[in-house]
Amino acid sequence: MQFFKTHSIFLVPLALLLTFVGLLTFWFRSSQAEPEQVAIESGLSEIKLIQVVDGKEQEINITETTLGILRAAIQSNERFDTKTREEIQQVQIDDVVFPTLPEQYFTIVDNSSTESIEKYLQDVYTVFNENQVNININKLVQESLNEDLADVEAQLEANRKLYLELFAIEVPRDALPLHKKYLRITQIQHHFLNNLLTAEEDPLKVDIDIRLAMSLLDKLNEPIRQDLKTLSDKYQITYDQEI
């Protein structure tokens, strides 16, 4: 009986010590993972719009731009909505600066092969198929202007998950240019959806964002097709699944 009592007293601090060590190990691993997660998600920062004024590049202040559009429309003899639409179409965007993708966290496969390329393309298709971002522009814009943000927030989170899962895919080095373009899609969608959260504050900005997002996504189509063709020709594979 005495043996049991003596060892029971010893086991209590030992159990506490093991619990403390376990918590410390968990905290250490979490503290290591947190900066990596923050760095990866920094790729979903805001896109910067650049215009050249007097030979110098400067970031466009969209709020000031839309105020200028409103002033021009008010002072014009044309119909307000017609003049506003014309002014929006004339907003000059000379360059678009995307957030830097933290490539140090890519899982890159150096020995590209037919098998690794086929696996990569299948993985990408699966990730896009399982994390569909449904952007019904008219519906989302109307809901945002009415401050009904539930659907926008849901699509924003779906897009974030898509971005993170694309980051987790093993990428053959030859597929890296294509992979960056797929991540660009998520960056563009994030920019549009995130700005919808404050659409009621600046409705004209929404028109600029729609025009920008559609233009950028359209410009990605051909480069993505070219990258797929390059991989297909080099590795003699057929890829006919659409994302």
N, C-alpha and C positions, 0 to 999 in steps of 0.2 A: 504494500500500500504506500509505504514511504517512497519507494522507487517511483511509483506513478506520480506522486505529488511533486517530487523533486524535478522530474523530467518535464512535467506539465508546466511548471514555472519557467523552465528553460525554453520550452517550445513557444510560449507566447511572444517574447521579444524576437525570437527567431522568425516567427510568422510575420510579425510587424516589419522586420528588417527586409524579408523577401518581398513583402508588398511594396515597401518603399523603393526597393531596387527595381521592381517591375514598373512602378509608376515613373521612376526616373528614366528608365530605358525608353518607355513609351513617349515621355516628354521630349527626350533627346531626338528620337526618330521623328516626332512631329515637328520639332523645331527645325530639323533638317529639311523635311518635306515642304514646310510652309513657304520658305523663300523660293523654292522651285515652282510651287503652284502659283505664287504671286508673279513670278517672272513669266511663266507660260501665259497666264491670263492677261499680262500686259499687252499681249498681241491683239487684245480686243479693246485697246484704247481708241480714242476718237481719231478719225481720219481728218487730216488737215487739208484745206482747200487753199491753193496758192494762185495769186494773180500778179502779173507784172505791171507795175506802175512806175512810169518814168525810168524804165530800165532796171528797176529793182524789184526783187521778189518780196511779197508780203502776204501773210495769212489773211484770208478774207474773213471779215467780221460779218457773219450772216445777219445778225440783228440790225446792224447799221445798214447793211445792204437792203434788207426788206423795208426798213424805214424810208430809205431813199426811193424805193419803188412806190411806196404809198404816197410820198410827197409828189412824185412825178405824175402819178395817176390822178391825184386830187387837183393838181394844177392844169391838167390836160383838158382839152375840150372834147376828147373822145370819151366813149363809154368807159366807166370806171373799170369794169371787169376786163374789157378788151385791152385797155392800156396796161393794166396790171399784168395780164398774160404776156403781152409783148415785152414788157420790161423784164419779167422773169426769164424769158427766152434769151434775152440779151446779156444776162449776167455772165461775165467773162471769167472762166476758170481755166487758168493756164497750166496748172499742174495739180496732181493729187498725191499727197504724201501719206502712205500707209504706216501704221505702227510697225516697228521692227519685230519680225518674228524671231523669238529666241531659239535659234537653230541648234544651240548647244544641247537642247533637250530633245532633239529628234533622235529616234532610234534608227541609225543608218546601217544598212547591210552593205558592206564593201564589195562582196563578191556577187555582183549582179548576175543573174542567170535566168533562163526561161522560167524555171520553177518559181524563183523569188519574185519575178515580175508578175507572173500569173497570180501568185498568192496576194501580192500587193493590190492588184486591180480588183480581185475578189473581195479583199478586206475593205477597200474604199467603197465598193458598191454596197456591201453589207452595212457599213456605218451610215452612209447616206440614206439607205432604205429604212434603217431602224430608227433614224433620228430625223424624220422629215419635218422641215420647217415650212409651214403652210402660210405663205404671205399673200393673202387676198387684199391687195392694196386698197381698193375702194372701201371695203368693210372695215379694215384696221384704221384707216384714216378717219372715217366717220365716227367710229367708236372713240378714238383718241380725242377728237374735237369735242366730243360729248363727255370727256373725262371718264370713259368706261375703259379702263386699262387692263382688265383681266386677260383678254386674249393677247394683247401686245406683250404683256409680261410672260405669258406662257410660251409664246413664240420666241421671245428673247432668251428664255431659259433653254428651250429646245435647241436654239442655235449655239448657245454656249456649250451644251453637252456635245453637239456635233463637232464643234471646234476642238474640245478636249479629247474626244475619242479619235479624231484624225491625228492629233498629236501623239497618241499612244501607239499608232500603227508602225510596224517595222517598214522602213522605206529603203528599197535598193537605191544605191547612189545614182544610178542612171535615171531613176524615177523622181529624183529630188526636185527638178524644175516643175514637173507636173504637180507634185505634192504641194508646193508653195502656191500654185494657182488655185488648187482646191481650198486651201486655207484662206486665200484672198476672198473667195466666195463668202465664207463665214464672216470675214471682216466687214465686207460691204453690207451684208444683211444686218450685222450688229449695229453699224452706223445708222442705218435707216430705222431699224426698230427702236433703238435707244433714243433717237431724237423724237420718235412719236410719243414718248412718255411726257414730253412738254409741248405737244403740238398746239394745245389750246392757248399757249402763251404767244405763239408766233405762227399763225396758220400759213402765211406766205412761205415761210421757211420749209414747210412740208413739200410744196411744189418743187422747190429747188432740190430737196433731198430725193424726191421721186425721180426727177430728171437725171440727177447724178447717179443714183443706184442703178437705174435701167441702162444708162450709158456704159457704166463700168462693167456690169455683168455681161452686156452685149459684146464689149471689147474682149472679154475673156474667152468667149466661145471658140474663136478661131485658133488662138494659141493653145488651148486645151486639146482641140482636135489635132493640131500639128504635133504636139507632144505625144499623144496616143499613137499617131501614125508612125512617129520615129521609133517608139518602143516596139510597135507591131512589126515594122520592117526589120529592125535589128535582131529581134528575138523570135521572128517567125511565129507570132501568135495572132489569134483572131479575138478581138474584143468588140462585142456588139451590144453590150448591156448599156443602157442609158441611165445616167444619174439624174 
